Amino acid sequence: MECCLHQPVDSHNVNEVINYLPSPLPVKHYDADTTEPISCSLQTLDELFSWKQTEAYPFNVAVVPLAAREPALSSCLQRTLVSHDMMGGYLDDRFVQGTAAEAPYAFYHWQHIDIFNYFTHNLVSIPPAVWTNAAHKHGVLVLGTFITEWSDGEATCEAFLREEELYCEVADKLVEMSRHYGFDGWLINIENTLSEVAVQKTPLFLRYLTNQMHERVPGSMVLWYDSVIENGELKWQNELNQSNRFWALLKGNLSIHRPAVTLPFVSSFCQGFGNAVYCKGKCETKRNWFNLSAQEIQPWYYHEQLDGHGWVRSRACPEDAWNGGCSLLLDGLIPATRTSAVCAKLFSLHVPLSNTLVSIVYKSSSEVTVSLELKITDAALRTDEQNRDVKLISVSPVLLHEEHELIRQFPHLHENKNTGWNIRYSKLDLQGCILREVCVNIQLIGEPCDTTFSCRMGEIMFLDIASLHEAPEMVQDFCISDIVWLRGAGASPHSTSCCLYLNATLQWGYPTELVRHFKVYWRQLKGPNPGMSAGEPVVVGRAYSKLYRITELAVLEPPGQLELLVEPVTWKGFQLPMSYWGRRSVSYSEID
């Protein structure tokens, strides 16, 4: 990627002379009309052989490393794989920065599975980065697919399996792709007949690919789909039946894993899509959207009976949220015979605790009170002991009052209170403990009677108190590249004017492990009217990596100047001063 057109390293300003030439960006990776970045597959062996890491598509690189998990995958004899075979693939999920979608396909039962395979019927299916990011947050491996089918597939297999040099080159390219794009291996799916020579070479190809993957991508995996038998005949061996695609029926037969993460642990229960984008309880953007990179660590979803006719369930609800696109709605019926609190489990985790600040954000019906219950184990237990169903100790944190020194010291922790949400803070000093379960207790108020209730969980946050005193980081090396100017109709349906649109790629440096996401803003500084004043920054979108493509941004006629800004939104909730943001201005004019 070319960096910072016409932009000296120490300059704050980019100078652009507008032209309306066709976009030089490859249409394979950028929408021809909008220059929006998109993910795609490889269709032929020639495409695979010509793929080079130095020319690879930067937007499809996953930015979330594979989280540790407990128990480790290597110690699990029973493993569950989900294969994504969704209408040919590369639908809403092909848009790297998300898209507007009313009914997107998303997955959020990550604690039940071990491996996610992105499957299409193209020769090489590279998992869109949004899927890899979401799976990795939950400790789930992601596999791409190499598939050959029918007569074309037979010809492909005969072409590369005829000699060692060719099948090794195919394997080497697959390994390079996995390393570069940040996913964890391959499903090899040959669904066509093979000649005797190809049958003999196939195990050698698989062994070489597996060895190279294990050597160059630690913890990686190569799977073979057994559709071809020993004599080269195409004969499917697997079977699916009505007892297994529904999670409510499956969950009793599945092993469960817990994401093993360090503090901070934060989740607003966002599933990566919704009909609005919320920020601290306020609607920031009102429109349908889909971006799995925005998906945060997912809670448990269930429906359970309570004392006969009582019940409790948990489900995602997009009607209101604290951050992202949805909240977690707990609702049910508490029977009159129930005298103890209803304990609703939110998460199974493996998080070492220290001196910790805990906050929950929620709304509840007036008939109940809500409190937090944590279940912990001793960190001194051996790994094999932690993997067993050991006895858990329940801890109920004591609430901090609003005038507590810790809360007064960090006023951002209790801002935006006029949103209808309750915000409660607790302090824990549990050195040497492992957090295993996060639950909320829902207790009926008043005389016992059959009572329906609801509790909307907006966010839960566990922060290492010592880290709150660390100095914030600044955005570094903010760069603008691949600028494309377009002329098009105005935004209003009745507009007769022709608007000027800016498209550009922004890139910057920042420790991604510190941020929830980045907010991208713009504002007009100058226009053709010399007397105009600078506007206020307006949100363009959210970035989940250190790379963002601005598309179809309507700007004033030349000559003009605008400013682009990038704000890191940290897990700690601090709003960083603008002096810590990335900022660049673009001056633009037409040819004299």
N, C-alpha and C positions, 0 to 999 in steps of 0.2 A: 504494500500500500504506500502510495506516495504521501509524503508528510508535509503539511503546512505550506500550501501553495503560496508563493511570493511572500513568505513569512520568515524574517530573520529570527534566530533562536531567542534573542533577547527582546523581541518586539511584542507589544500587546495587540498590534493591529495587523489585519490581513487586508491587502489591497487587491481588489478584483476589478478587471475590465469585463463587462458583461458580454457574452456571446450566446447565441442560440443554436449552437451546433448539437447534433444528436449526442446523447450520452455515450461516453466511451466505455462505460461499465458493462461487463459481460451480462447478457440477458439471462444466462443460465443462473446467475446468482443475484440479479437485481431485477425487479419488475420493470418492464420496458417503459411503462407509462409514468410510474411514480418514483422509480429508483429505490423502492423499498427492498431491503435485503431479505432473501428467501433461501431456505435449505432445499437441497435437491439430491438426487441419486446419480449413479453412473449407469449408463445403459449398455455399454459395449466393452469388450476387452481392450480395444484401442484407447478408449477413454481411461481405463484403469492403468494401462501401461504408460500413458502420457502424463498421469497425475504426478505433480511435483510438490513437495512440501513448501518449497520457497515461493510457489505460486498459489498456494492453497487459500481457500476462502476464509478470511479471518472471523466473520460474524458467526460461523457455526462451531466455533471452539467453545466447549463447555468450560465454565469458570468455577464450578463447585467440585472440589475433590471428593473422592469416595469417602464418606464418613465411616469410621469404625462402627462395629455393631456388636451386640452381645445377645446370644452367643455368636462367636465368629463363624463365618460360613464354612470354614474348613472343618469345624467340629460337628457340623450338622449332617446327619445321614439322610434325613428327609429334606428335600429341597423343592420349592415351588417356583415354576417359571410361568410368566404371562407373556404371550406372543401377541404383539400389536399387529392385527391384520385388518385395518380399518379402511375399507373402500379404496384400496390401492395406495393409501398412505399419502403423506405430503399434502394434507388438506389445510385446515386452520393452523396446524402445528408447523407448517413450513415457514410461516412468518416469524422470523427470529425475534423481532421486537414486539410481537403480539399483534392481534387484529380484532376487529369488531365481529363478534359471532354470537348468534342467539342461542344455539344449542351445540356447543363444541363437545368433542369427545375428550374426556380427561379421566385420569386414574388417581385414586387417593387411598387405596387399601394397602399401602406399602408395607405395613408391619406384618402382613400375611404372606408376602412373597419374598423371594431371594434374588431372582433374576428377572430382568425385563428385556425382552427382545423386540427391537423395532423391525417390523416385517413389511416388505412390499414385494411386488412381483417384478421388480427391476433387478438387474444383475447385481449391483452393489448398493445396498440400502445403508446410508450413513445416518445414524440417529440424529434427528434435529436436536440442537443444543438444549432446547427447552425441556425435552424429556430427560436428557442426561443430568441436567441441573436438578430437576425435581427428584429423580431416583437417588442420586448421590447424597442428597440431604438426609435420606432415610437409610443409607447404608446398603442400597440395592444396586447390584451390578447391571450394566447396560450392554447389550450385544447388538451389533449390526448384523446384517444378513447378506450372505453371498449365495445367490440362487440361480440355478439353470433349470429350464423347463421346456418340454415339448421338443419339436424338431430343431428349433433355434438353439435351445439349450444343449441338445446333443451335439450340434456342430461346435458350440463353444467349448464343451468338455473335450471333444476330440482335438481341438486346436491347442489347448494349453496343457492337456495331460499326456501329450505324446512324447515329451522329453523333459528331463530333470530341470534344465535351465529355465524352461517356460513356467512350469508349475512353481518353481522356487521364486521366480519373479512375481507371479501373482501373489504368493504368500507374503513376500517382502513388502509389496504395495499395501496389502491389507494391514500388516503390522504398522507401517508408517502412518496410515490413516488413523488407526486406533490411538496411537501415541499423540498425533497432532491434534485430533479433535477431542481427545480426553474421554473416550469411552473404553469399555473393558473387555472387548473380545468379539467373537463372531459365531453366528449360527451358519453352518455350511449345509445347504439344502439342495441336493441334486435330485431333481424329479424328472429324470428322463433316462432312457436306456443308455448303457455304456458298452463300448466294444471291449473285447478281451484285454487289449492293451490298456485302455483307460481304467478298467477295473483294477488291474495290477498296480497302476500308478496312484490311484486314489488314496490308499492308506499311506503311501509315502508322502503325498502332498499334505495330508492331514497331520501326519507326525511332524513334518518340517514346520508347518504353520504353528502347531501347538508349541513346539520347542522354542521357536522364535518369539512367540507371544509371551511365554512364561519368562524368557530371558530379558526381554526388552520392556514388557509391561507387567511388573510384579502384581500377582493376585488376579491376573487375567484368566479368561476361560474361552475354550473353543468347544462347541457342541456340534454333533453330527445328527442330522435328521434321517432316520433309517427308512428311507423310501426305496432304496436300491439294495437288492440282495446280492449274494456272493457271485452269481452268474451274470450280473449286469442287468437283470430284469427289474423293471419298475413295478414294485409291489408294496403298497403302503402297509405298515405293520401296526401302527398305533390305532387306538380306539377312543372315541369320546361318546358319552351317553348322558342321559338326562340327570344322572345323579351328581354331575360335577359342573361354565363360563362365567351360578348365583352365589354370592359371598356369604349370605346368611346360612346357606346349607353347607358351605365349604368350611367355615371357620372352625368347627369342632374337629376337623381332620387335619388342620394345618398347624405347623409349628410357628411360633411367634418369635420375632426378633425385636430387639430394642435398639434404637439409634444410640450409639455411645458418643456423646458430645461433651465438650467442656463449656464452662461458663464463658460468655453469657448464653443462656437458653431463652429464646423468645419465640412465641408463636401467637399470631392473631387468627389462626385457623383458616387462613386464606387458601382456597383450593386452586388458585391460578386462573380464575375467571369470575365473571359477575355481570350485573347490569349497571354497576356504578363503581367508581373508585373512591374509597374513603381514606381520610387522613385524620387521625385523632378524633374520630367521631363525627367529622363533618364531611359531607359529600364534596369531593374535589372535582370529579368529572361524572356526568350523568350520561352513560352510554354503555352498550354491551361491549365486553372486552374478553380476551383470552390470551394468556401468556403463562405457560406452565413454569417458567423461570421464577414467577412471583409466588408459586406454591410454597408454603412454609410447612414445617414438620406437622404431620397430620395427627389428629386425635383418634380415639376409638369411636366407631359408629355402631350403635346397637339398639336393641329393643328388648327389655327384660321385664318379667313379671315381678310384682311386689305383693307378698302376703295375699294371695288369692286373686282378687279382682283389681289390685293396684298395678301400676306399671310406670316405667321410666324409659325414655329413649333419648338418643342424641343424634342430631342431624345438622348438616350445614344449611344455613339460611341466608340468602342474599338480600333480604328485605332491609337489613340494617347491619352495620359493621363499624368496628373501631378503626381498623387499618386493612387495606386491601379490598377484597370483594365480597366477603361473607363473614358471619359470626357463627359460633357453635350454639345451637339452640337445644337446651335441655328442657323437656317438658314431660308431664305425666300426671298420674293420679295417686295421691297419698291416701290410703284407706284410713278410716277412723281407728282401726286396730293398731296402726303403726305408731309406736311411741318414740322410737329412735329416729335419728336423722337418716335420710336417704343419701347413701354414699355413691356419687356418680363419678366413675373413673374417666379421666381425660386423657392421660398419657401413660405409656410404659416406656421408661428411659433407663439410661445408665449414665448418670452425671455426677462426677465427684463434686462435693460441696465444700465450701469454706465459710468465711464470714460473708453472708449472702443477704442482699436486699431482694425481697420478693414483692411483686405487685400483681394484682388482678384487676381487670376492668370488666364490669358486668352490669346488666339490668335484670331485675327480678320482679315477679308479681308481689303484691303487698302481703300475701298470705304466708310468705316464707322468709326465712333468713338464710344467708349464704355465707359459708366459711370455708377456708382452705384446709385440706388434710393431705399431708405428705407421708409416703411410706418409704423407709430407708433401710439400708443394710450397712454392715461394717465394712469399710474399705480394706480392712486387713484380711478378709476372706480370700482364699486362693481362687484363681479364675474358675477352676472346675466346681468349686463350692458356690460361687456366684451364679454359675450357669444353672444350678439346680433351683428348684422352688424352695428357697430358704425362707425362714420365718422373717417376716417384715415387721418393722417397728413403726407404729403410727406416731406422727408428730403434728400438732396443731399450732402453727405459728401465732404469736401474740401480735395483735395489730399495733402499729405506731400511730400516735396521735398527730394531728396536722402540724403542731408546733414543735415536733421532734427535731432535734438539731440536724439530723441527716436529711430530712425533707426540706427544711428551711435552707440548707446548704445547696440543694439542687432544685431550684424552683421549677425547672422544666418538668420535674416528675409529677407535678400536680397542676399543670396548666390545662386550659380547655375544659374546665369543670362544668360549664353551662351547656352541656350536650345531652343531658339526661343519663349519662353513664356514671356509675359509681366506681371510684378508684380507691383501692385499699392497699396499704403497704405493711409489710412485716419484715422483721429482721431475724435471721437465723445465724447461729454460731454453731455449726455442726462439722467441725474439722474431723477429717478421717471417716466421713460417711459418704455413702453412695445413694443418690436419689433414684428410686426404682419406679415409683408410681406417683402421679399427681391426680388428686381427686378433689371434688368439692362436696361438702356436706350441705344438704338442703333440709332445713328443719321447719316443721309446721309451727305457726304462731297461734296461740289461743286454744280454745277447747277442741278436743279431737272430733273430727268429722271428715267424711270423704271430701277431699279437696283437690281440685286441679291446680296445677302450678306451671309456671314457665320461668326459666332463667336463661338469659342470653349472655354467653361468655364472649367478651370482645377481645381480650388479650391476656396472656400470662407471661411474666417476665422474671427470670432469675439472673441477678447481676452480682459479680464479685465486687464487694464494696471498695476494696483497694483499687480496683481498676477505674473507679469513678474519678480518682484524683489524677489519672494520667493525662498528660498534655495531648490535645487533639492533633491529628495529622492534617497537613495541607495537601490540596490537589497539586500535582506536579506535571510539568511537560504537557500542558493542554495544547492540542494540535488540531488544526482544521485541514481537511484534504478532500479530494474528489468532489469539487464543487461543480454543480450542474445548474444552469439557469433555465427556467421554462416560462413560457407565456401560456396563459389559459383563461377560461371564463371565470368571472367573479364568483365568490362563494354563494351569493344570493341567487335563487332561481330566476329572479327577474332582472338580474344585473346584465347590462349591455357592455360593460367595460371589460378590458382584457387585463388581468392581474399579472404581476411579476412574482414568480415563485423561486425560492432558494432551496436547493437540495445539497447537503454536505455531510461528510463523515467527521465526527468528533472522536478524539482519542485522548486519553489522559492516564496519569499514573496515580494509584492510590492502593493501600492494602485492602483487598476485597474482603478479607475475613472480618474487617471492622464494620462493614456496612451492610445494611438491609437492602438498600438499592441507592441509586443516584437519581436526583431530580434534574432534568434538563430544562432550562428557561431561555427565553429570548426577550429582548426589548429593542425598540427603535430608538436610536440616539439622535439621528439627524435625517432630514428628508429634503425634498426639493424646496420646501418653504423654509428659508433661513431662520424664521422666528419660532419654529416649533421647539418644544421642550422635550426632554427625554421621557419616555413612558416607563411605567412600572414593569418589572419582570413578570412574564406570563409563562405558566408551565406548558412545556411542549410534550413531555412524556417522562416515563421512568425507564432508566437503564439498569440492567442487572449484570452488566460487565463494564469494563472500562472502554467501551466502544459503543457509539450510538450514531445512527443515520437519521438526520433530519430530512423529512420529505415534504414537499409541497407547502413550504412556509411562505405565506403571502406577506410581502414586504412593500414598502412605499416605493414609488417610482424613483429612478436615479436623478441626480446624484444623492446618495444616502449613506448612512452608517448605522449599523446595528450591533448589538452585543449578544453573545452567546455565553451562558453560564451553566456550570455543573455543581450541584450541591450534594455532598455526601450525607446520606441519612443513616446515622449509625444505629447499631443495635442498642446502644445505651439510651437513646432517646434525646440526646443533646441536639439542639439546633446550633450548628456551627456558625460563627460570624461570617459574613460575606467575604471577609479577607482571607478565609481558608478555602473558598470555593475556587474552581477553575473559571477563568474569565478570558475571553478574546473578543475583540471587536472586528467587524468586517466593513471596510469602506468600499463602496461599489459605484461605478460610473459606466457610461456607455462610450463607445468609440467616437472620437470627435469627427 
